[in-house]
Amino acid sequence: MCGINGIISNNQSLDLSEINQMNCMIKHRGPDGEGILKHKNILLGHVRLSIQDLSSKGHQPMSRDNKKWIIFNGEIYNFKQIREELKNNGHKFFSKTDTEVILAAYEEWGFKCFEKFNGMWVFAILDKEKDEILICRDRYGIKPCYIAKLKNKIIFSSEIKGIIASNENFIIDNNAAFYSNDIIREKYFKTIFKDIEIIEPGHTYLINTNNLEVKKSRWWQGLNKIPSINPNKKNIQNNLIEKLTEATKIRLVSDVKIATSLSGGVDSSIIFSILNKLEKNNLLDLNPFILNYSNNKTFKAALNFTEHLSKKPTIINTEDTLDSNTLNELDETLSTLETTSIYFKQLVLYRTQKEKGFKVSIDGHGADESLGGYARFFPYLSMQFINSLADSYGAIFNTKGNKVLEKKIKEHGLPNLKNKFILNPSNFFLKESKDNINRYSSSSPSFDPPDSFLEDKEILKDFDYQFQIQYLDATYGNLQWLLNKWDKASMSSSVEIRSPFLDWNFFQYALSIPGYLKVENGENKSILRQAFKNYLTKEILDLKIKQGLPRQKEKFDQYMYDFITNITNQNDFLNHISWDGKRISNDFKNIEKREDVKRNVWEVILIYLQQKGYIKKRKHCIDSKNSIVEKFNLLEH
């Protein structure tokens, strides 16, 4: 797990300090090493978190022949098997890293090698002979990457702040920044900055380093990898156990200590139970980390489960509400997480794991997206059933007439239905209300769905409603937002998250299970609960709630009021190009009378503080003699 940076310029007179600044900005992703490669008009940067082969042989940028060079962020869990296959084909290896295996696999199979990889990744491969750079991102977007395609330069990085640390100037895109929330931006693969976009999951970006032309292509389309499901319920349960156990086992490949966390919910408890059943691994510590906070409805269940398995947890106490300390550090926190959604509890979890000497954490993310864990999926499942019933009514009416139909409805106590529900996948991108636009921005959102969505939409017509929504949710939006949030939180403390539920073999299988097995007897993820009922305690199985880690609560008390008043009176805020600072300052005087004003002002404050945090971080990374106003000015014209 690491961080990558890259600059391709139409000017061969490159400034090495620029890539140094970018590396510095994301140094938390790789505190164990740093490397830079300059070739013609190209600069590649890498910061290393050493997990596989801790020796200097894992240094990046890496090459096997001085022709192709790679910078890599992620893990290929099955790299040892692929390496053996490559050895049988005549390849020799100088290291024990998965990075070198990627290079050799690319040399052997080209683009087809991506389908062999089981893991999470973003890597860039420079081919000196072809004058091109290939950027490839994993199937679901587990590892983040961003790109800025400018007139005279292309810049990419594992984090937004890596790109901002370059010598270019980036300003807020009002249409993206003030249109609802981070999840919606993720649907369109947008950021709050003009010219900075998210590299799409399951895609390659091929950059011609001579003319800066970028060709985007899709190497992974989940709809083409949907397995056939044996309708036997017991068979499905056995497959879930087998696939998830293998997914957990393969994620233990490591040369450093591995931790795990436990919430007391079904997902993390299943992973924790599987870990306890696997063969002993000296690098795996089975004493879990547990977060404790007010209104945590699963904390007691987590404690009891660790006692049931004879383990000793590390309990981490966190606060629910923004207080004076968290408010004063808000600029740093928002720029660390690269979000304006205030989910902070993850930060203290991985900070504690790092303090205890861990670099890897096995966690339980991803089950909700494939197995129907969210309440928003349930109406679509109901619609499918209602449509089936309406179709049955139509068949009776057409063959026997209305009298027989009414008789059958009365005999069986069925509801009267006349209309079917129609779901248009296009609405996944159109349903957001323009009422969500912030009153203090002149934005007028008009984004087009990505081309990959237009391809998927035609195929999805042949799938049921529940599958359509879950697939779209996992491919365009919520899953990417979730993964981004957890990645930034863990990597801020140099801890790598591994999620067995996101193993592509398991995820695709779980996604394909019929919806009526996912919600049954008033339980979400019912088939998962039934499959692992012998792994869990009755207390955990009986918990019907869906909790997750809640966001921090804003308490608009006198301290918060003074905090916001101070910000709205700052010159940078008052004269900001992206909003009317003077209007906001005046409106805030009557904030207690207007809840909509309070919400809109706070949204602007969060964006402003995030920018201030970026500036602070970059100031730390540049020569103190350089003028921050000249080189990095997000807040003024």
Secondary structure, 3 states (H helix, E strand, C coil): CEEEEEEEECCCCCCHHHHHHHHHHCHHHCECEEEEEEECCEEEEEEECCCCCCCHHHCCCEECCCCEEEEEEEEECCHHHHHHHHHHCCCCCCCCCHHHHHHHHHHHHHHHHHHHCCEEEEEEEEECCCCEEEEEECCCCCCCCEEEECCCEEEEECCHHHHHCCCCCCCECHHHHCECCHHHHHHCCECCECCEEECCCCEEEEEECCCCCEEEEECCCHHHCCCCCCCCHHHHHHHHHHHHHHHHHHCCCCCCCEEEECCCCHHHHHHHHHHHHCCCCCCECCCCEEEECCCCCCHHHHHHHHHHCCCCCEEEECCCECCHHHHHCHHHHHHHHCCCCCCCHHHHHHHHHHHCCCCEEECCCCHHHHHCCCHHHHHHHHHHHHHHHHHHHHHHHHHHCHHHHHHHHHHCCCCCCCCCCCCCCCHHHHCCCHHHECCCCCCCCCCCCCHHHHHHHHHHCCCCHHHHHHHHHHHCCHHHHHHHHHHHHHHCCCCEEECHHHCHHHHHHHHHCCHHHHCECCECCHHHHHHCCCCCCHHHHHCCCCCCCCCCECCCCHHHHHHHHHHHCCHHHHCCCCCCHHHHHHHHCCHHHCHHHHHHHHHHHHHHHHHHHHHHHHHHHCCCCCCHHHHCCCCCC
